[in-house]
């Protein structure tokens, strides 16, 4: 399989990845393994009429979960089946109990729940899921080489949508904190330790907002509907991630030299 090319880490590596993204993604999508998986999905998905049918075909489930960045749940068939069958309309549906909105997005996309319209026979649906799968798999392959690049790609793709949704500022921040990739990015960019997750959730909200105000000039999550703000956030994240990767044992001079070279 084609492996994403990232010649260096940090901001310099990110800029290279941005310049070459379209070409690399296209080449990745033509890899034999990706083609096998997506061809199978295209051939079989229209025949799938229930959650039980979907989880019974591991190849189909691989693409379905991978399209939403949920590949780690591939062996949790009972959990996925139950979630898909409950749907996303009811407030107390299983998928809606998670702060990680990727689950509700998966469930809503397939429409297997009560009073929902199953979408597996719609050609546009097939193209949509395949495109999302290729993008997510490319990001996963990027993460094998540099996890910070994977997180940055995810944020660039998803953050604007998350903060553009209806709801209060608190709800938007809770969604950010509930999605592992976005939480990781913000914790690093805001200079917060991962241990902050152990404190009361309302206190976490206050901490995130205070740090955002200090660094970006606003405590509002909605500021990240601005692509320039997102780029500033990603740059801040990658710079801090690079410092962290150098290690605490490095001298301040060595750290500065590495960052200047980037």
Backbone as CSV, one residue per row, in Angstrom:
resi,resn,N_x,N_y,N_z,CA_x,CA_y,CA_z,C_x,C_y,C_z
1,UNK,0.835,-1.197,0.000,0.000,0.000,0.000,0.874,1.252,0.000
2,UNK,0.443,2.267,-0.734,1.150,3.539,-0.759,1.170,4.145,0.636
3,UNK,2.325,4.601,1.079,2.466,5.242,2.373,2.631,6.750,2.190
4,UNK,1.873,7.550,2.927,2.002,9.000,2.814,3.438,9.458,3.028
5,UNK,3.849,10.462,2.275,5.201,10.993,2.352,5.212,12.216,3.254
6,UNK,5.971,12.135,4.339,6.136,13.261,5.260,7.633,13.390,5.525
7,UNK,8.312,14.283,4.834,9.770,14.344,4.912,10.321,14.842,6.234
8,UNK,9.511,15.572,7.000,9.977,16.099,8.273,8.772,16.348,9.164
9,UNK,9.017,16.578,10.444,7.923,16.809,11.367,7.597,18.283,11.515
10,UNK,6.695,18.575,12.437,6.383,19.951,12.768,5.692,20.720,11.655
11,UNK,5.811,22.036,11.743,5.126,22.922,10.804,5.638,22.736,9.383
12,UNK,6.928,22.509,9.209,7.486,22.319,7.864,6.900,21.073,7.209
13,UNK,6.786,19.992,7.965,6.188,18.774,7.437,4.726,18.976,7.087
14,UNK,4.037,19.745,7.902,2.626,20.034,7.659,2.443,20.816,6.361
15,UNK,3.290,21.789,6.136,3.180,22.593,4.916,3.430,21.747,3.671
16,UNK,4.387,20.822,3.772,4.636,19.913,2.649,3.410,19.032,2.406
17,UNK,2.844,18.508,3.488,1.681,17.634,3.364,0.502,18.383,2.756
18,UNK,0.326,19.645,3.110,-0.754,20.437,2.549,-0.570,20.649,1.041
19,UNK,0.660,20.901,0.645,0.932,21.148,-0.779,0.689,19.900,-1.623
20,UNK,0.967,18.755,-1.059,0.914,17.506,-1.833,-0.306,16.654,-1.501
21,UNK,-1.206,17.174,-0.692,-2.308,16.363,-0.151,-3.157,15.713,-1.248
22,UNK,-3.634,16.491,-2.195,-4.538,15.956,-3.219,-3.888,14.822,-4.009
23,UNK,-2.624,15.012,-4.391,-1.918,13.984,-5.161,-1.692,12.734,-4.329
24,UNK,-1.297,12.924,-3.071,-1.040,11.774,-2.201,-2.324,11.006,-1.905
25,UNK,-3.418,11.730,-1.663,-4.683,11.060,-1.375,-5.157,10.256,-2.577
26,UNK,-5.029,10.816,-3.760,-5.439,10.105,-4.973,-4.615,8.830,-5.162
27,UNK,-3.317,8.932,-4.974,-2.440,7.765,-5.116,-2.776,6.710,-4.069
28,UNK,-3.037,7.160,-2.841,-3.393,6.238,-1.754,-4.688,5.496,-2.086
29,UNK,-5.669,6.224,-2.631,-6.952,5.622,-2.967,-6.864,4.565,-4.050
30,UNK,-5.773,4.593,-4.823,-5.566,3.620,-5.887,-4.803,2.384,-5.415
31,UNK,-4.429,2.350,-4.150,-3.724,1.191,-3.604,-4.597,-0.053,-3.705
32,UNK,-3.973,-1.199,-3.914,-4.720,-2.441,-4.132,-5.655,-2.770,-2.972
33,UNK,-5.176,-2.622,-1.748,-6.005,-2.965,-0.591,-7.224,-2.056,-0.493
34,UNK,-7.027,-0.766,-0.672,-8.146,0.179,-0.613,-9.132,-0.117,-1.733
35,UNK,-8.637,-0.429,-2.914,-9.507,-0.745,-4.042,-10.334,-1.992,-3.761
36,UNK,-9.722,-3.024,-3.183,-10.457,-4.252,-2.865,-11.595,-3.967,-1.884
37,UNK,-11.286,-3.211,-0.864,-12.278,-2.933,0.171,-13.420,-2.072,-0.364
38,UNK,-13.093,-1.048,-1.117,-14.130,-0.154,-1.621,-14.933,-0.791,-2.757
39,UNK,-14.297,-1.636,-3.569,-15.026,-2.352,-4.621,-16.059,-3.301,-4.004
40,UNK,-15.656,-3.984,-2.931,-16.587,-4.892,-2.242,-17.765,-4.102,-1.668
41,UNK,-17.477,-2.969,-1.082,-18.526,-2.132,-0.511,-19.494,-1.673,-1.604
42,UNK,-18.935,-1.235,-2.719,-19.777,-0.749,-3.819,-20.654,-1.874,-4.388
43,UNK,-20.103,-3.081,-4.423,-20.837,-4.204,-5.002,-21.937,-4.733,-4.079
44,UNK,-21.732,-4.666,-2.766,-22.606,-5.376,-1.830,-23.516,-4.492,-0.978
45,UNK,-23.193,-3.224,-0.803,-23.898,-2.432,0.202,-25.385,-2.260,-0.121
46,UNK,-25.760,-2.215,-1.388,-27.174,-2.031,-1.749,-28.035,-3.200,-1.291
47,UNK,-27.415,-4.366,-1.055,-28.155,-5.547,-0.619,-28.366,-5.574,0.898
48,UNK,-27.754,-4.627,1.604,-27.818,-4.601,3.064,-29.029,-3.801,3.522
49,UNK,-29.921,-4.479,4.262,-31.171,-3.839,4.672,-31.305,-3.681,6.179
50,UNK,-30.313,-4.160,6.943,-30.426,-4.085,8.400,-29.047,-4.011,9.035
51,UNK,-29.038,-3.633,10.296,-27.787,-3.590,11.049,-27.172,-4.982,11.152
52,UNK,-28.024,-5.986,11.309,-27.536,-7.368,11.402,-26.809,-7.767,10.127
53,UNK,-27.360,-7.394,8.984,-26.708,-7.703,7.704,-25.336,-7.037,7.622
54,UNK,-25.260,-5.800,8.067,-24.011,-5.054,7.959,-22.912,-5.663,8.825
55,UNK,-23.221,-5.953,10.079,-22.174,-6.463,10.975,-21.784,-7.890,10.615
56,UNK,-22.613,-8.576,9.839,-22.299,-9.955,9.446,-21.236,-10.006,8.357
57,UNK,-21.014,-8.890,7.666,-20.007,-8.833,6.600,-18.854,-7.958,7.080
58,UNK,-17.763,-8.581,7.477,-16.659,-7.854,8.089,-16.048,-6.821,7.136
59,UNK,-15.998,-7.152,5.845,-15.431,-6.202,4.890,-16.287,-4.942,4.785
60,UNK,-17.592,-5.135,4.756,-18.485,-3.980,4.711,-18.379,-3.162,5.996
61,UNK,-18.320,-3.851,7.117,-18.231,-3.166,8.400,-16.914,-2.406,8.529
62,UNK,-15.870,-2.965,7.951,-14.569,-2.294,7.961,-14.654,-0.925,7.298
63,UNK,-15.310,-0.885,6.143,-15.444,0.383,5.426,-16.397,1.316,6.166
64,UNK,-17.498,0.772,6.663,-18.497,1.592,7.360,-17.903,2.279,8.578
65,UNK,-17.216,1.515,9.409,-16.614,2.095,10.618,-15.431,2.990,10.261
66,UNK,-14.630,2.538,9.295,-13.455,3.315,8.906,-13.814,4.678,8.351
67,UNK,-14.983,4.790,7.725,-15.415,6.068,7.155,-15.640,7.124,8.219
68,UNK,-15.864,6.683,9.455,-16.124,7.623,10.550,-15.017,7.607,11.604
69,UNK,-13.876,7.022,11.231,-12.754,6.990,12.160,-12.978,6.091,13.352
70,UNK,-13.795,5.041,13.181,-14.145,4.154,14.288,-13.640,2.726,14.061
71,UNK,-12.548,2.594,13.354,-12.026,1.268,13.003,-11.714,0.408,14.221
72,UNK,-11.381,1.030,15.348,-11.034,0.268,16.543,-12.224,-0.523,17.088
73,UNK,-13.434,-0.199,16.633,-14.625,-0.903,17.115,-15.009,-2.086,16.238
74,UNK,-14.153,-2.501,15.325,-14.486,-3.544,14.362,-14.891,-4.858,15.030
75,UNK,-14.354,-5.159,16.217,-14.688,-6.413,16.886,-15.842,-6.270,17.878
76,UNK,-16.357,-5.067,18.047,-17.468,-4.830,18.974,-18.800,-4.919,18.229
77,UNK,-19.051,-6.064,17.618,-20.203,-6.213,16.731,-21.535,-6.027,17.454
78,UNK,-21.665,-6.582,18.645,-22.925,-6.461,19.379,-23.213,-4.995,19.681
79,UNK,-22.204,-4.277,20.112,-22.332,-2.854,20.428,-22.733,-2.049,19.188
80,UNK,-22.067,-2.285,18.074,-22.366,-1.559,16.832,-23.770,-1.893,16.338
81,UNK,-24.136,-3.169,16.384,-25.455,-3.595,15.932,-26.550,-2.927,16.766
82,UNK,-26.408,-2.945,18.057,-27.398,-2.340,18.948,-27.526,-0.836,18.683
83,UNK,-26.410,-0.194,18.492,-26.405,1.242,18.256,-27.098,1.581,16.933
84,UNK,-26.781,0.827,15.888,-27.400,1.061,14.584,-28.904,0.804,14.630
85,UNK,-29.321,-0.215,15.358,-30.743,-0.569,15.428,-31.548,0.468,16.212
86,UNK,-30.938,1.099,17.208,-31.646,2.115,17.986,-31.771,3.426,17.223
87,UNK,-30.916,3.625,16.232,-30.993,4.837,15.425,-30.459,6.063,16.141
88,UNK,-30.774,7.232,15.568,-30.238,8.477,16.114,-31.314,9.519,16.397
89,UNK,-32.591,9.153,16.228,-33.669,10.128,16.413,-33.985,10.354,17.889
90,UNK,-34.139,9.276,18.644,-34.483,9.399,20.065,-33.323,9.985,20.859
91,UNK,-33.648,10.888,21.764,-32.606,11.531,22.570,-31.827,10.525,23.416
92,UNK,-32.524,9.451,23.843,-31.862,8.464,24.697,-31.291,7.284,23.914
93,UNK,-31.248,7.390,22.578,-30.632,6.331,21.761,-29.171,6.188,22.144
94,UNK,-28.667,4.976,22.058,-27.306,4.684,22.498,-26.281,5.613,21.855
95,UNK,-26.401,5.852,20.558,-25.419,6.683,19.851,-25.396,8.109,20.376
96,UNK,-26.550,8.578,20.881,-26.638,9.956,21.363,-26.171,10.113,22.801
97,UNK,-25.802,9.014,23.432,-25.312,9.092,24.810,-23.817,9.386,24.868
98,UNK,-23.166,9.323,23.710,-21.726,9.576,23.666,-21.458,11.031,23.310
99,UNK,-20.481,11.626,23.984,-20.064,12.977,23.599,-19.292,12.941,22.280
100,UNK,-18.744,11.780,21.939,-18.064,11.602,20.659,-19.135,11.461,19.575
101,UNK,-19.327,12.509,18.786,-20.420,12.549,17.811,-20.201,11.653,16.601
102,UNK,-19.045,11.030,16.498,-18.806,10.145,15.361,-19.778,8.965,15.365
103,UNK,-20.202,8.526,16.548,-21.140,7.407,16.634,-22.517,7.800,16.092
104,UNK,-23.005,8.957,16.488,-24.316,9.390,15.992,-24.258,9.687,14.492
105,UNK,-23.119,10.146,14.007,-22.960,10.393,12.570,-23.018,9.079,11.789
106,UNK,-22.373,8.053,12.309,-22.412,6.728,11.680,-23.841,6.212,11.611
107,UNK,-24.522,6.260,12.733,-25.883,5.728,12.818,-26.832,6.487,11.899
108,UNK,-26.737,7.812,11.899,-27.614,8.629,11.055,-27.345,8.377,9.575
109,UNK,-26.087,8.130,9.233,-25.723,7.922,7.831,-26.395,6.684,7.248
110,UNK,-26.507,5.609,8.050,-27.065,4.359,7.526,-28.590,4.304,7.644
111,UNK,-29.159,4.908,8.670,-30.610,4.986,8.779,-31.312,3.675,9.059
112,UNK,-30.736,2.828,9.910,-31.372,1.551,10.241,-32.350,1.662,11.414
113,UNK,-32.398,2.790,12.076,-33.203,2.933,13.287,-34.688,3.105,13.022
114,UNK,-35.497,3.083,14.090,-36.948,3.265,13.964,-37.292,4.603,13.317
115,UNK,-38.243,4.594,12.400,-38.728,5.805,11.712,-37.651,6.476,10.865
116,UNK,-36.584,5.745,10.549,-35.532,6.294,9.703,-35.559,5.621,8.336
117,UNK,-35.015,6.299,7.353,-34.977,5.775,5.989,-33.598,5.160,5.728
118,UNK,-33.579,3.868,5.457,-32.316,3.189,5.164,-31.732,3.730,3.864
119,UNK,-30.446,4.072,3.894,-29.837,4.768,2.766,-28.904,3.884,1.942
120,UNK,-28.793,2.610,2.281,-27.788,1.754,1.642,-28.033,1.533,0.154
121,UNK,-29.266,1.745,-0.313,-29.549,1.542,-1.726,-29.381,2.789,-2.574
122,UNK,-28.931,3.879,-1.953,-28.766,5.150,-2.662,-27.331,5.261,-3.175
123,UNK,-27.164,5.498,-4.467,-25.818,5.523,-5.052,-24.968,6.648,-4.457
124,UNK,-25.566,7.797,-4.194,-24.810,8.909,-3.599,-24.274,8.540,-2.219
125,UNK,-25.054,7.717,-1.498,-24.618,7.256,-0.184,-23.346,6.425,-0.315
126,UNK,-23.329,5.524,-1.279,-22.158,4.665,-1.492,-20.922,5.500,-1.776
127,UNK,-21.046,6.463,-2.665,-19.905,7.330,-2.997,-19.446,8.132,-1.777
128,UNK,-20.409,8.607,-1.001,-20.103,9.403,0.190,-19.293,8.598,1.199
129,UNK,-19.733,7.369,1.477,-19.047,6.533,2.471,-17.656,6.143,1.977
130,UNK,-17.536,5.798,0.708,-16.234,5.422,0.157,-15.257,6.586,0.228
131,UNK,-15.724,7.768,-0.123,-14.848,8.939,-0.052,-14.391,9.194,1.381
132,UNK,-15.313,9.095,2.333,-14.964,9.307,3.742,-13.992,8.228,4.209
133,UNK,-14.191,7.001,3.734,-13.302,5.904,4.130,-11.885,6.140,3.627
134,UNK,-11.749,6.533,2.376,-10.418,6.782,1.820,-9.705,7.900,2.566
135,UNK,-10.436,8.959,2.887,-9.842,10.078,3.619,-9.386,9.632,5.008
136,UNK,-10.260,8.903,5.714,-9.913,8.453,7.059,-8.754,7.466,7.059
137,UNK,-8.716,6.575,6.061,-7.621,5.613,5.990,-6.304,6.308,5.646
138,UNK,-6.374,7.334,4.811,-5.173,8.105,4.514,-4.661,8.776,5.779
139,UNK,-5.569,9.316,6.566,-5.168,9.949,7.816,-4.562,8.919,8.775
140,UNK,-5.158,7.732,8.825,-4.623,6.679,9.686,-3.214,6.280,9.254
141,UNK,-3.002,6.161,7.935,-1.675,5.818,7.417,-0.676,6.934,7.715
142,UNK,-1.136,8.174,7.656,-0.285,9.303,8.016,0.109,9.218,9.477
143,UNK,-0.849,8.822,10.320,-0.584,8.720,11.748,0.430,7.667,12.125
144,UNK,0.585,6.649,11.287,1.604,5.629,11.557,2.991,6.264,11.543
145,UNK,3.170,7.244,10.671,4.452,7.931,10.577,4.558,9.096,11.558
146,UNK,3.459,9.829,11.719,3.469,11.010,12.588,2.047,11.250,13.080
147,UNK,1.778,10.874,14.312,0.427,10.975,14.855,-0.067,12.412,14.895
148,UNK,0.834,13.355,15.107,0.410,14.755,15.149,-0.141,15.212,13.796
149,UNK,0.399,14.677,12.703,-0.101,15.028,11.378,-1.505,14.465,11.161
150,UNK,-1.745,13.274,11.670,-3.081,12.682,11.567,-4.099,13.545,12.300
151,UNK,-3.757,13.950,13.488,-4.671,14.771,14.283,-4.911,16.114,13.614
152,UNK,-3.862,16.694,13.039,-4.003,17.983,12.357,-4.910,17.855,11.137
153,UNK,-4.771,16.783,10.368,-5.635,16.558,9.206,-7.090,16.394,9.636
154,UNK,-7.302,15.648,10.706,-8.654,15.437,11.212,-9.283,16.762,11.634
155,UNK,-8.523,17.567,12.354,-9.042,18.852,12.827,-9.368,19.775,11.664
156,UNK,-8.500,19.802,10.682,-8.734,20.652,9.520,-10.024,20.255,8.804
157,UNK,-10.321,18.965,8.809,-11.504,18.453,8.114,-12.777,18.577,8.937
158,UNK,-12.695,18.392,10.243,-13.893,18.252,11.057,-14.213,19.440,11.961
159,UNK,-13.223,20.229,12.350,-13.448,21.220,13.393,-14.479,22.272,13.003
160,UNK,-14.375,22.795,11.784,-15.315,23.837,11.359,-16.749,23.322,11.431
161,UNK,-16.968,22.083,11.023,-18.316,21.505,11.068,-18.807,21.372,12.505
162,UNK,-17.922,20.938,13.398,-18.300,20.758,14.800,-18.740,22.070,15.432
163,UNK,-17.971,23.120,15.218,-18.279,24.397,15.872,-19.342,25.191,15.128
164,UNK,-19.754,24.716,13.948,-20.810,25.393,13.199,-22.195,24.855,13.545
165,UNK,-22.247,23.741,14.263,-23.531,23.148,14.602,-24.291,24.018,15.594
166,UNK,-25.616,23.865,15.584,-26.435,24.605,16.529,-26.140,24.137,17.949
167,UNK,-26.326,25.053,18.893,-26.077,24.709,20.287,-25.301,25.803,20.988
168,UNK,-25.217,25.683,22.281,-24.526,26.678,23.086,-23.021,26.539,22.948
169,UNK,-22.315,27.553,23.424,-20.854,27.496,23.444,-20.382,26.298,24.262
170,UNK,-21.045,26.075,25.379,-20.657,24.944,26.229,-20.801,23.627,25.486
171,UNK,-21.910,23.461,24.743,-22.122,22.225,23.989,-21.033,22.017,22.942
172,UNK,-20.617,23.091,22.290,-19.570,22.985,21.275,-18.246,22.566,21.901
173,UNK,-17.931,23.152,23.041,-16.698,22.767,23.725,-16.771,21.318,24.217
174,UNK,-17.941,20.910,24.703,-18.092,19.529,25.162,-17.915,18.546,24.008
175,UNK,-18.396,18.918,22.823,-18.201,18.068,21.647,-16.720,17.966,21.309
176,UNK,-16.019,19.084,21.343,-14.575,19.084,21.097,-13.867,18.188,22.107
177,UNK,-14.233,18.329,23.366,-13.589,17.534,24.418,-13.973,16.063,24.335
178,UNK,-15.115,15.773,23.673,-15.573,14.391,23.582,-15.024,13.621,22.403
179,UNK,-14.444,14.314,21.436,-13.826,13.631,20.293,-12.319,13.508,20.547
180,UNK,-11.814,12.296,20.740,-10.403,12.118,21.107,-9.398,12.887,20.240
181,UNK,-9.524,12.881,18.894,-8.529,13.624,18.104,-8.569,15.128,18.382
182,UNK,-9.770,15.700,18.466,-9.883,17.133,18.715,-9.436,17.478,20.127
183,UNK,-9.781,16.639,21.079,-9.356,16.887,22.456,-7.838,16.894,22.556
184,UNK,-7.213,15.912,21.919,-5.752,15.836,21.941,-5.129,17.084,21.336
185,UNK,-5.688,17.533,20.212,-5.159,18.723,19.551,-5.284,19.947,20.449
186,UNK,-6.446,20.145,21.046,-6.646,21.331,21.880,-5.819,21.265,23.157
187,UNK,-5.729,20.094,23.775,-4.916,19.987,24.986,-3.481,20.408,24.705
188,UNK,-2.938,19.931,23.584,-1.557,20.261,23.243,-1.424,21.732,22.858
189,UNK,-2.319,22.208,21.989,-2.248,23.596,21.531,-2.432,24.586,22.672
190,UNK,-3.249,24.225,23.657,-3.508,25.105,24.791,-2.526,24.890,25.939
191,UNK,-1.604,23.954,25.758,-0.594,23.709,26.784,-1.155,23.069,28.036
192,UNK,-2.144,22.187,27.865,-2.790,21.533,29.004,-2.298,20.099,29.154
193,UNK,-2.144,19.626,30.376,-1.765,18.217,30.581,-2.970,17.317,30.347
194,UNK,-2.731,16.080,29.942,-3.837,15.146,29.704,-4.606,14.869,30.996
195,UNK,-3.962,15.103,32.138,-4.606,14.871,33.432,-5.788,15.802,33.664
196,UNK,-5.925,16.835,32.855,-7.058,17.751,33.008,-8.376,17.008,32.816
197,UNK,-8.341,15.891,32.103,-9.544,15.096,31.869,-10.099,14.492,33.155
198,UNK,-9.310,14.488,34.212,-9.730,13.868,35.463,-10.536,14.808,36.350
199,UNK,-10.566,16.084,36.023,-11.303,17.031,36.857,-12.745,17.118,36.388
200,UNK,-13.591,17.764,37.185,-15.008,17.917,36.861,-15.180,18.526,35.466
201,UNK,-16.180,18.042,34.722,-16.342,18.440,33.334,-16.609,19.942,33.199
202,UNK,-17.348,20.526,34.137,-17.593,21.967,34.075,-16.316,22.753,34.329
203,UNK,-15.454,22.224,35.176,-14.165,22.861,35.417,-13.285,22.743,34.182
204,UNK,-13.365,21.596,33.499,-12.623,21.435,32.255,-13.042,22.496,31.241
205,UNK,-14.344,22.703,31.132,-14.859,23.719,30.212,-14.258,25.084,30.522
206,UNK,-14.240,25.428,31.792,-13.681,26.716,32.214,-12.201,26.816,31.848
207,UNK,-11.466,25.732,32.046,-10.030,25.723,31.745,-9.788,25.899,30.246
208,UNK,-10.528,25.141,29.440,-10.372,25.245,27.984,-10.694,26.652,27.496
209,UNK,-11.772,27.225,27.996,-12.170,28.552,27.561,-11.162,29.619,27.998
210,UNK,-10.679,29.503,29.225,-9.700,30.481,29.724,-8.418,30.431,28.902
211,UNK,-7.955,29.223,28.594,-6.714,29.087,27.821,-6.909,29.569,26.386
212,UNK,-8.074,29.292,25.802,-8.353,29.769,24.450,-8.372,31.292,24.412
213,UNK,-8.951,31.902,25.443,-8.967,33.362,25.530,-7.550,33.907,25.590
214,UNK,-6.709,33.263,26.373,-5.343,33.727,26.568,-4.504,33.600,25.297
215,UNK,-4.676,32.503,24.568,-3.817,32.223,23.418,-4.377,32.774,22.114
216,UNK,-5.704,32.655,21.933,-6.303,33.032,20.644,-7.145,34.305,20.707
217,UNK,-7.265,34.889,21.900,-7.974,36.155,22.018,-9.472,36.030,22.148
218,UNK,-9.985,34.807,22.240,-11.423,34.586,22.398,-11.639,33.234,23.072
219,UNK,-12.649,33.175,23.933,-12.987,31.913,24.594,-14.028,31.124,23.811
220,UNK,-14.477,31.672,22.695,-15.549,31.059,21.915,-15.035,29.944,21.014
221,UNK,-15.713,28.798,21.063,-15.383,27.711,20.139,-15.745,28.098,18.715
222,UNK,-16.747,28.979,18.574,-17.218,29.377,17.252,-16.179,30.167,16.465
223,UNK,-15.136,30.656,17.127,-14.089,31.374,16.403,-13.420,30.473,15.364
224,UNK,-13.508,29.162,15.567,-12.836,28.226,14.673,-13.684,27.861,13.447
225,UNK,-14.725,28.650,13.191,-15.384,28.580,11.887,-14.549,29.333,10.853
226,UNK,-13.615,30.124,11.323,-12.716,30.890,10.460,-11.518,30.011,10.089
227,UNK,-11.328,29.675,8.807,-10.207,28.819,8.396,-8.847,29.341,8.846
228,UNK,-8.701,30.656,8.903,-7.427,31.227,9.351,-7.181,30.906,10.821
229,UNK,-8.258,30.943,11.610,-8.141,30.588,13.024,-7.784,29.113,13.186
230,UNK,-8.381,28.283,12.332,-8.066,26.853,12.381,-6.599,26.630,12.051
231,UNK,-6.089,27.319,11.046,-4.689,27.175,10.666,-3.777,27.644,11.796
232,UNK,-4.153,28.728,12.470,-3.366,29.202,13.619,-3.365,28.159,14.728
233,UNK,-4.527,27.551,14.953,-4.643,26.511,15.968,-3.757,25.317,15.635
234,UNK,-3.830,24.862,14.380,-3.034,23.709,13.951,-1.542,24.009,14.049
235,UNK,-1.140,25.213,13.658,0.273,25.597,13.748,0.733,25.591,15.201
236,UNK,-0.098,26.134,16.081,0.215,26.135,17.520,0.357,24.708,18.023
237,UNK,-0.572,23.849,17.600,-0.540,22.452,18.016,0.732,21.751,17.549
238,UNK,1.062,21.903,16.274,2.223,21.208,15.723,3.524,21.709,16.343
239,UNK,3.603,23.013,16.609,4.807,23.556,17.236,4.991,22.982,18.633
240,UNK,3.911,22.938,19.410,4.001,22.388,20.767,4.257,20.873,20.740
241,UNK,3.614,20.186,19.786,3.822,18.742,19.673,5.273,18.433,19.334
242,UNK,5.878,19.273,18.498,7.276,19.062,18.136,8.185,19.275,19.337
243,UNK,7.889,20.301,20.114,8.668,20.546,21.332,8.557,19.342,22.264
244,UNK,7.332,18.829,22.432,7.121,17.679,23.310,7.872,16.444,22.810
245,UNK,7.923,16.274,21.472,8.580,15.089,20.912,10.095,15.149,21.074
246,UNK,10.629,16.359,21.141,12.081,16.500,21.331,12.475,15.948,22.694
247,UNK,11.588,16.141,23.673,11.833,15.568,24.981,12.353,16.587,25.967
248,UNK,12.048,16.319,27.212,12.450,17.242,28.271,13.948,17.234,28.508
249,UNK,14.631,16.218,27.990,16.069,16.153,28.206,16.859,17.072,27.301
250,UNK,16.230,17.569,26.252,16.940,18.435,25.317,17.088,19.830,25.902
251,UNK,18.165,20.493,25.551,18.390,21.855,26.020,17.481,22.818,25.273
252,UNK,17.280,23.988,25.853,16.452,24.995,25.202,17.058,25.419,23.873
253,UNK,18.402,25.401,23.789,19.069,25.762,22.542,18.780,24.743,21.449
254,UNK,18.824,23.458,21.820,18.546,22.394,20.853,17.113,22.464,20.359
255,UNK,16.187,22.737,21.281,14.782,22.855,20.908,14.584,24.019,19.947
256,UNK,15.182,25.158,20.287,15.052,26.338,19.427,15.616,26.092,18.045
257,UNK,16.765,25.408,17.976,17.407,25.125,16.692,16.511,24.234,15.845
258,UNK,15.909,23.205,16.467,15.028,22.299,15.726,13.839,23.059,15.150
259,UNK,13.239,23.926,15.954,12.072,24.675,15.499,12.449,25.646,14.379
260,UNK,13.633,26.272,14.478,14.066,27.186,13.447,14.300,26.454,12.134
261,UNK,14.814,25.240,12.202,15.061,24.441,11.014,13.764,24.021,10.334
262,UNK,12.657,23.996,11.111,11.346,23.657,10.551,10.701,24.839,9.872
